[in-house]
């Protein structure tokens, strides 16, 4: 499974064509739920490995 097919917050598989997305640092991240997207937005560096 590629990173594009995985929610960065909970690692759940997502369909990038249907999932919520958020751009960060020149890349799009896809989320399984609004809750995971909101968690990501609080501290994106936690989830992108910076």
C-alpha positions, 0 to 999 in steps of 0.5 A, spaced: 500 500 500 502 506 498 502 512 502 497 515 498 492 510 500 493 510 507 491 515 512 497 518 515 493 519 522 491 512 523 494 508 517 487 506 515 486 504 507 483 510 503 481 511 496 484 517 494 479 519 489 473 519 494 477 521 501 478 528 504 484 531 502 489 536 505 495 539 502 501 540 506 508 542 504 507 541 496 504 534 497 496 532 498 495 527 504 488 523 504 484 522 510 479 516 512 475 521 516 474 529 518 476 527 525 483 524 522 484 530 518 483 535 524 488 531 528 493 532 522 491 539 521 493 540 529 500 538 528 502 536 521 509 534 522 507 529 527 504 525 521 509 526 516 515 524 519 519 531 520 
